[in-house]
Amino acid sequence: MEEVTTSLFDGVSPEEYAAMMVCFKTVVRTYMKGEEIPMPSGRVGIVQRGQINLLKTDINGVRTIFEQLKPGGVFGDVLGFSWADASLFLVAEEESDVLYIDYEHIIKRCPNACTHHSVVVANLVRLMSEKTQALSEHLEILSRRTTREKLTAYFSMLAAKNRSSYFTLPFSQTSLADYICVDRSAMVRELRRMSDDGLIEMERRNVKLCAPLYAKR
């Protein structure tokens, strides 16, 4: 089985990983581009290949991207997602492979009380905290009233994480509009205005924040 690079297995050696995949009774599923992925309950899904988007639709059918999951990305109800909300769903952005592990196999102590098993449990708790933080950041962006305010909040977060005024957007413009929950055409017009106002420089997905949006410390 192909090894998956993900923070869930930080601190686990390749040999330990191979043994855990047998112990955990893992299953791999392949999804085609555009295919909706069943909401996992009591399981952890790890993207091996491709990209999966976590989406939400409102009563008007407008969709918002909550998260992009690339190889190594982890998802599941045990990570803080509320699958009771039917407006949340997963879609394969491209052909993707997902490795599934039942949650009970992760938290259940194996007879040998392996150290690496405890490491994975600790990593799972950390991932839950990171998911909560990411959701908080996204809600902070969505709480802004105007398209410019949403773009500014998101760009400022990316600049802070990169510790640079230069960064590359992880989204296409269509996906970016879905992520900040605005009309794509209106967003493109606002990006042009921000460029004309000297707030940003943008070439495709490459962005530079200019003063006063970004000030070197």
C-alpha positions as CSV (number, residue, x, y, z in Angstrom):
1,M,0.0,0.0,0.0
2,E,1.3,3.5,-0.9
3,E,2.4,5.5,2.1
4,V,0.4,8.7,2.8
5,T,2.2,11.8,4.0
6,T,-0.1,13.4,6.5
7,S,0.2,15.0,9.9
8,L,-1.9,12.3,11.4
9,F,1.1,10.0,11.2
10,D,3.8,12.6,12.3
11,G,6.4,10.7,14.4
12,V,5.5,7.3,12.9
13,S,8.3,5.5,11.0
14,P,7.6,3.8,7.5
15,E,7.8,0.4,9.2
16,E,5.4,1.4,11.9
17,Y,3.1,2.9,9.3
18,A,3.0,-0.3,7.3
19,A,2.1,-2.3,10.4
20,M,-0.6,0.1,11.5
21,M,-2.3,-0.1,8.1
22,V,-2.8,-3.8,8.7
23,C,-3.8,-3.3,12.3
24,F,-6.3,-0.5,11.4
25,K,-7.9,-2.6,8.6
26,T,-7.7,0.4,6.2
27,V,-9.8,0.6,3.0
28,V,-9.0,2.7,-0.1
29,R,-11.8,4.1,-2.3
30,T,-11.4,5.9,-5.6
31,Y,-13.8,8.8,-6.6
32,M,-14.2,10.3,-10.1
33,K,-14.1,14.1,-10.7
34,G,-17.4,15.7,-9.7
35,E,-18.5,12.6,-7.7
36,E,-20.0,13.3,-4.3
37,I,-18.3,11.5,-1.5
38,P,-20.5,9.9,1.3
39,M,-20.2,11.7,4.6
40,P,-18.0,9.5,6.8
41,S,-19.4,8.7,10.2
42,G,-17.1,7.2,12.8
43,R,-14.3,7.2,10.3
44,V,-11.3,9.2,9.3
45,G,-10.6,9.8,5.6
46,I,-7.2,10.6,4.3
47,V,-6.7,11.9,0.8
48,Q,-4.0,9.9,-0.9
49,R,-4.3,11.4,-4.4
50,G,-6.3,14.2,-6.0
51,Q,-8.3,16.9,-4.3
52,I,-11.6,17.0,-2.4
53,N,-13.6,20.0,-1.4
54,L,-15.8,20.3,1.6
55,L,-18.8,22.4,0.5
56,K,-21.9,24.0,2.0
57,T,-25.0,25.2,0.2
58,D,-27.5,27.8,1.5
59,I,-31.3,27.8,0.9
60,N,-30.7,29.6,-2.4
61,G,-28.3,27.0,-3.7
62,V,-25.2,29.2,-3.3
63,R,-22.2,27.1,-2.4
64,T,-19.3,28.0,-0.1
65,I,-16.0,26.1,0.0
66,F,-15.2,25.3,3.6
67,E,-12.0,23.5,2.9
68,Q,-9.7,22.1,0.2
69,L,-8.3,18.7,1.0
70,K,-5.2,17.8,-1.0
71,P,-3.0,14.7,-0.6
72,G,-2.4,14.2,3.2
73,G,-5.6,16.1,4.0
74,V,-7.8,14.5,6.7
75,F,-11.5,14.7,7.2
76,G,-14.3,13.0,9.2
77,D,-16.9,13.7,11.8
78,V,-14.5,12.9,14.6
79,L,-12.5,16.0,13.5
80,G,-15.3,18.4,14.4
81,F,-17.5,18.3,11.3
82,S,-21.2,18.2,12.0
83,W,-22.6,15.8,9.4
84,A,-26.1,16.3,10.8
85,D,-26.2,19.4,8.6
86,A,-27.3,18.0,5.2
87,S,-26.1,21.2,3.5
88,L,-22.5,20.1,4.1
89,F,-21.0,17.7,1.5
90,L,-17.8,16.5,-0.1
91,V,-17.0,16.5,-3.8
92,A,-14.0,15.2,-5.7
93,E,-12.5,18.2,-7.5
94,E,-10.5,15.7,-9.6
95,E,-10.1,11.9,-9.6
96,S,-9.1,11.1,-6.0
97,D,-8.1,8.2,-3.8
98,V,-9.2,8.2,-0.1
99,L,-7.9,5.9,2.6
100,Y,-10.4,5.2,5.4
101,I,-9.7,4.2,9.0
102,D,-12.4,3.4,11.5
103,Y,-12.1,5.7,14.4
104,E,-12.4,2.8,16.9
105,H,-9.2,1.3,15.5
106,I,-7.3,4.5,16.2
107,I,-8.5,5.0,19.8
108,K,-8.5,1.3,20.7
109,R,-5.3,0.2,22.4
110,C,-3.7,-2.6,20.6
111,P,-2.5,-5.7,22.7
112,N,1.2,-4.6,22.3
113,A,0.5,-1.1,23.6
114,C,2.6,0.3,20.8
115,T,4.1,3.7,21.3
116,H,3.3,4.8,17.8
117,H,-0.4,4.1,18.4
118,S,-0.4,6.7,21.2
119,V,1.4,9.1,18.9
120,V,-1.4,8.8,16.3
121,V,-4.0,9.5,19.0
122,A,-2.1,12.6,20.1
123,N,-1.9,13.7,16.5
124,L,-5.7,13.2,16.1
125,V,-6.4,15.5,19.0
126,R,-4.0,18.1,17.5
127,L,-5.8,17.9,14.2
128,M,-9.2,18.5,15.8
129,S,-7.8,21.7,17.3
130,E,-6.3,22.8,14.0
131,K,-9.7,22.2,12.2
132,T,-11.4,24.3,14.9
133,Q,-8.9,27.1,14.3
134,A,-9.3,26.9,10.5
135,L,-13.1,27.1,10.9
136,S,-12.7,30.1,13.2
137,E,-10.5,31.9,10.6
138,H,-13.0,31.1,7.8
139,L,-15.9,32.5,9.8
140,E,-13.9,35.6,10.5
141,I,-13.7,36.2,6.7
142,L,-17.3,35.4,6.0
143,S,-18.4,37.8,8.8
144,R,-17.0,40.8,6.8
145,R,-19.8,42.8,5.0
146,T,-18.2,43.7,1.7
147,T,-16.3,41.8,-1.0
148,R,-13.3,44.1,-0.4
149,E,-13.4,43.5,3.3
150,K,-13.6,39.7,2.8
151,L,-10.7,39.7,0.3
152,T,-8.6,41.9,2.5
153,A,-9.2,39.7,5.5
154,Y,-8.3,36.5,3.6
155,F,-5.2,38.0,1.9
156,S,-4.0,39.4,5.2
157,M,-4.3,35.9,6.8
158,L,-2.3,34.3,3.9
159,A,0.4,37.0,4.2
160,A,0.6,36.4,7.9
161,K,0.9,32.6,7.5
162,N,3.6,33.1,4.8
163,R,5.3,35.9,6.7
164,S,5.6,37.8,3.5
165,S,3.6,40.2,1.4
166,Y,4.0,37.7,-1.5
167,F,1.9,34.6,-1.6
168,T,0.1,32.2,-4.0
169,L,-3.6,31.7,-3.8
170,P,-4.6,28.0,-3.3
171,F,-7.8,28.6,-5.3
172,S,-8.9,29.4,-8.8
173,Q,-11.0,32.6,-9.0
174,T,-14.2,30.6,-9.2
175,S,-13.2,28.6,-6.1
176,L,-12.0,31.8,-4.3
177,A,-15.4,33.3,-4.9
178,D,-17.1,30.2,-3.4
179,Y,-14.7,30.3,-0.4
180,I,-15.5,33.9,0.5
181,C,-19.1,33.4,-0.5
182,V,-19.5,36.2,-3.1
183,D,-20.4,36.5,-6.8
184,R,-17.4,35.7,-9.0
185,S,-18.0,38.6,-11.4
186,A,-18.3,41.1,-8.5
187,M,-15.2,39.7,-6.9
188,V,-13.1,40.0,-10.2
189,R,-14.3,43.7,-10.5
190,E,-13.2,44.3,-6.9
191,L,-9.8,42.7,-7.4
192,R,-9.3,45.1,-10.3
193,R,-10.3,48.1,-8.2
194,M,-8.0,47.0,-5.4
195,S,-5.2,46.8,-7.9
196,D,-6.0,50.2,-9.4
197,D,-6.1,51.6,-5.8
198,G,-2.5,50.3,-5.3
199,L,-3.6,47.9,-2.5
200,I,-2.5,44.7,-4.3
201,E,-0.5,43.5,-7.3
202,M,-1.8,40.3,-8.8
203,E,-0.8,38.0,-11.7
204,R,-2.8,34.9,-12.0
205,R,-2.7,33.3,-8.5
206,N,0.3,35.3,-7.4
207,V,-0.5,38.2,-5.1
208,K,1.5,40.9,-3.4
209,L,0.0,43.0,-0.7
210,C,1.0,46.7,-0.9
211,A,0.9,49.3,1.9
212,P,-1.2,50.0,3.8
213,L,-2.5,46.4,3.6
214,Y,0.9,45.0,4.5
215,A,3.5,46.6,6.6
216,K,6.9,44.9,7.2
217,R,7.7,44.3,10.8
